[in-house]
């Protein structure tokens, strides 16, 4: 399996070797994939639910995800959908439960949704929508309890085992365009200079980002402290997409009412940050789970990103985003 880091080329700075147009690129990062095998390029993307409560941090190998979505769940805490494709580390976690919006977040990637625990109605709705599900509580393998933490914050998974159970799911299509060279990315051309992002999702979730010129990446914080993984790596992003979203409460799962981020058939405003520049955008998604989320500038043109990994922040309209 690959040992390729989606941030490896970016870490050298904005003029790193990601700039020339690669003959073959990873569809979710735009980075050079010329050294990858056909088998690796054809593998599905694993969308894995990762816990992000205080008890769950630091997470394991979250830095290797090509794309990460941060969503609002119960009590205002955040949870993550980490999409792995260009690199499958040995183990990831902690893996937690699925929510009704997850099918609309990851459905366009065409791969499996990996989770542990969900209300029966939401599992049934996913199945009806054509979502391929891999879950510990459904009897699938590849999950284990990591020592040193208490349940439920200690469930981790082996991506290699998850891939073996991915059925006939296919490689993901690109979710957005990438600019070559980086200077042609939408935010680089049209954006304003920025150096920090402070987000209040709720009283329990305060993620943030700070621009690091040395690495050419954004470094992530939680409550102003570095958000690091188990090996001490501070999480980073080349692109940050901020989407302002409506939250409703879904009672169709057969259990307690849970928050749902409304995406299918919806649209809204947002901000695209690539490198040290930000530009205002709009977003929209069709009614199908497999419809991609489309990002456009004020003049109606679809955006392009810098080659590298991306974090998508799904921020409730009741929350706040301060970009300086």
C-alpha positions in Angstrom: 0.0 0.0 0.0 1.1 3.6 -0.6 3.1 5.5 2.0 2.5 8.8 0.3 1.6 11.9 2.3 -0.8 14.4 0.6 1.1 17.3 2.3 4.6 16.1 1.4 5.0 18.2 -1.7 3.2 21.2 -0.2 5.4 21.3 2.9 8.3 22.6 0.9 6.4 25.8 0.3 4.2 27.4 -2.5 6.8 26.8 -5.2 7.2 23.1 -4.4 7.1 20.5 -7.2 3.3 20.4 -7.2 3.2 23.5 -9.4 3.9 21.9 -12.9 1.0 20.1 -14.3 1.5 16.4 -13.5 0.9 13.7 -16.1 -1.2 11.8 -13.5 -2.7 13.5 -10.5 -4.5 12.3 -7.4 -8.1 13.2 -8.0 -8.7 14.6 -4.5 -5.5 16.6 -4.0 -4.2 17.3 -7.5 -0.7 16.3 -6.5 1.6 14.2 -8.7 0.6 10.6 -8.8 3.1 9.5 -11.5 4.7 7.1 -9.1 1.5 5.4 -8.1 0.4 2.0 -9.5 -2.8 1.6 -11.5 -4.2 -0.4 -8.7 -3.6 2.4 -6.2 -5.2 5.0 -8.4 -8.2 2.7 -8.9 -8.8 2.2 -5.2 -12.0 3.6 -3.6 -11.8 6.5 -1.2 -12.6 5.6 2.4 -14.8 8.2 4.2 -14.2 7.5 7.8 -16.1 9.1 10.7 -13.6 10.4 13.2 -14.4 11.7 16.7 -13.3 15.2 17.6 -14.3 15.6 21.2 -11.7 16.6 23.8 -11.6 12.9 24.9 -10.8 11.8 21.3 -7.8 14.1 20.7 -5.2 13.5 19.6 -6.4 11.4 16.7 -4.4 8.8 14.9 -3.1 9.6 11.4 -5.7 12.2 10.5 -3.0 14.2 8.7 -3.0 11.6 5.9 -6.6 12.3 4.8 -6.9 14.0 1.4 -10.1 15.8 2.5 -11.6 16.4 5.9 -15.1 17.7 6.6 -15.9 19.1 10.0 -19.6 18.9 11.0 -21.8 20.0 13.9 -23.4 17.2 16.0 -25.1 16.9 19.4 -24.4 19.5 22.1 -22.5 21.5 19.5 -19.4 19.4 19.4 -17.8 18.7 16.1 -17.2 15.4 14.3 -15.1 14.7 11.2 -15.5 12.9 7.9 -12.0 12.1 6.9 -11.6 11.0 3.2 -8.6 8.8 2.5 -7.5 8.0 -1.0 -3.8 8.9 -1.9 -2.5 7.4 1.4 -3.8 4.7 3.6 -1.9 4.7 6.9 -1.7 1.5 9.0 -4.3 2.6 11.5 -6.8 5.5 12.0 -9.1 6.6 14.7 -11.0 7.0 16.9 -13.9 5.9 14.7 -17.4 7.0 15.8 -21.0 7.0 14.8 -22.7 8.1 11.6 -25.2 11.0 11.3 -27.9 11.6 8.6 -25.9 14.3 6.8 -23.0 12.0 6.2 -24.4 10.5 3.0 -24.7 13.9 1.5 -21.1 14.8 2.5 -19.4 11.7 1.2 -21.8 10.3 -1.4 -20.1 12.1 -4.3 -16.8 10.2 -3.5 -18.6 6.9 -4.5 -16.7 4.9 -1.9 -17.6 3.3 1.5 -18.8 5.2 4.6 -17.0 3.8 7.6 -18.4 4.2 11.1 -19.3 2.6 14.4 -22.8 3.0 15.6 -25.9 4.7 14.1 -29.6 4.8 14.6 -31.3 2.0 12.6 -33.3 4.4 10.5 -30.2 6.3 9.3 -28.5 3.0 8.3 -31.6 2.1 6.3 -31.7 5.5 4.7 -28.1 5.2 3.6 -28.7 1.8 2.2 -31.7 3.1 0.2 -29.6 5.9 -1.1 -27.0 3.5 -2.4 -24.3 4.2 0.2 -21.9 1.3 0.8 -21.5 1.0 4.6 -18.7 -0.6 6.6 -19.4 -0.6 10.3 -18.1 -2.4 13.4 -21.6 -2.8 14.8 -22.8 -4.3 11.5 -20.2 -7.1 11.9 -17.5 -5.9 9.6 -13.9 -6.5 10.5 -10.8 -4.3 10.7 -11.8 -2.5 14.0 -10.0 -2.8 17.3 -9.8 -1.1 20.7 -6.6 0.9 21.3 -5.1 0.6 24.8 -4.7 3.7 27.0 -8.2 5.2 26.4 -11.6 4.3 27.6 -14.6 3.4 25.3 -16.1 4.8 23.2 -13.0 7.0 22.5 -10.6 4.1 21.7 -12.1 2.4 18.6 -9.6 2.5 15.7 -9.5 0.8 12.3 -7.1 -0.7 9.8 -7.7 0.9 6.4 -6.2 -2.1 4.6 -8.9 -4.3 6.1 -11.6 -1.7 5.2 -10.5 -1.7 1.6 -10.8 -5.5 1.4 -14.5 -5.0 2.3 -15.2 -2.2 -0.2 -17.1 -4.3 -2.7 -17.5 -2.9 -6.1 -17.1 0.8 -5.1 -14.8 2.7 -7.4 -12.2 5.4 -7.4 -13.5 8.9 -6.6 -14.0 11.5 -9.2 -12.3 14.9 -8.7 -14.5 17.1 -6.5 -13.1 20.4 -7.8 -10.5 21.7 -10.3 -6.9 22.3 -9.4 -4.7 25.1 -10.7 -1.2 24.6 -12.2 0.7 26.6 -11.2 -0.6 27.5 -7.8 -0.6 31.2 -8.7 -3.6 30.4 -11.0 -5.9 29.2 -8.1 -9.0 31.2 -7.7 -8.2 32.6 -4.3 -4.6 33.5 -5.4 -6.0 35.5 -8.4 -9.0 37.1 -6.8 -8.5 36.9 -3.1 -7.4 39.2 -0.3 -4.4 38.5 2.0 -5.3 36.6 5.2 -3.4 35.1 8.1 -5.8 33.6 10.6 -9.2 32.0 10.8 -11.2 31.8 14.0 -14.4 29.7 14.1 -17.1 29.4 16.7 -19.3 26.5 15.8 -20.9 26.5 19.2 -19.9 26.9 22.8 -18.1 23.5 22.6 -16.3 23.8 19.3 -13.7 26.5 18.6 -11.5 25.4 15.7 -9.0 27.8 14.1 -6.3 28.1 11.5 -3.1 30.1 11.3 -1.1 30.7 8.1 2.5 29.3 8.3 4.6 30.9 5.5 7.5 28.5 6.1 5.5 25.4 5.2 3.1 27.1 2.9 0.2 25.6 4.8 -2.5 26.5 7.3 -1.9 25.0 10.8 -5.0 23.9 12.8 -5.8 24.8 16.4 -8.5 23.8 18.9 -9.3 26.5 21.4 -6.1 28.3 20.3 -3.9 25.3 21.1 -2.2 23.3 18.3 -4.3 20.4 17.1 -1.9 17.6 16.8 -2.1 13.9 16.0 -0.8 11.0 18.1 2.7 11.3 16.6 2.9 15.0 17.3 2.1 16.3 13.8 0.1 19.5 13.8 -2.8 19.2 11.4 -2.4 21.3 8.3 -4.3 22.2 5.1 -3.4 23.8 1.8 -7.0 24.7 1.1 -9.8 25.6 3.6 -13.4 25.8 2.3 -15.8 27.4 4.7 -19.5 26.7 4.1 -22.3 28.5 6.0 -25.1 25.9 6.5 -28.5 25.5 8.0 -29.0 23.0 10.8 -32.2 21.2 11.5 -33.1 18.3 13.8 -33.8 14.8 12.4 -36.1 12.4 14.2 -36.3 9.7 11.5 -33.6 7.5 12.8 -35.6 5.7 15.4 -33.8 7.2 18.4 -33.2 10.6 19.8 -33.4 13.7 17.6 -30.0 14.7 16.2 -28.7 17.8 14.4 -28.5 17.5 10.6 -26.5 19.8 8.3 -28.7 20.5 5.3 -26.8 20.0 2.1 -28.9 18.1 -0.5 -30.9 20.5 -2.7 -29.5 23.5 -0.8 -27.1 26.4 -1.5 -25.4 29.0 0.6 -22.4 31.3 1.0 -18.9 30.7 2.0 -15.2 31.4 1.7 -12.4 29.7 -0.1 -8.9 30.0 1.3 -5.9 28.8 -0.8 -2.5 29.7 0.3 -2.5 33.0 2.2 -5.5 34.4 0.3 -9.3 34.2 0.7 -12.2 34.9 -1.7 -15.9 34.9 -1.1 -17.8 32.0 -2.8 -21.2 30.4 -3.0 -21.9 26.7 -2.8 -24.7 24.4 -4.0 -25.5 20.7 -4.1 -28.2 18.8 -6.1 -30.8 16.6 -4.5 -28.8 13.4 -5.1 -26.3 12.1 -2.6 -23.9 11.5 -5.5 -24.1 15.1 -6.7 -20.9 17.0 -6.0 -20.9 20.3 -4.0 -20.3 23.0 -6.5 -18.3 26.1 -5.5 -18.5 29.3 -7.5 -17.2 32.9 -7.3 -19.5 36.0 -7.3 -19.4 36.0 -11.2 -20.7 32.5 -11.4 -17.5 30.7 -12.3 -16.4 27.5 -10.7 -13.4 27.8 -8.5 -10.0 26.1 -8.7 -7.9 25.1 -5.7 -4.2 24.8 -5.1 -2.9 21.3 -5.3 -2.8 19.8 -1.8 -5.1 18.6 1.0 -8.4 20.4 1.8 -10.4 20.9 5.0 -14.1 21.8 4.6 -15.7 23.6 7.5 -19.5 23.2 7.7 -20.3 26.1 9.9 -23.9 26.7 11.2 -25.3 30.0 10.3 -25.7 30.6 14.0 -21.9 30.3 14.4 -19.3 32.8 13.6 -16.2 32.9 11.4 -13.6 35.6 11.7 -10.9 35.8 9.0 -8.1 38.3 9.3 
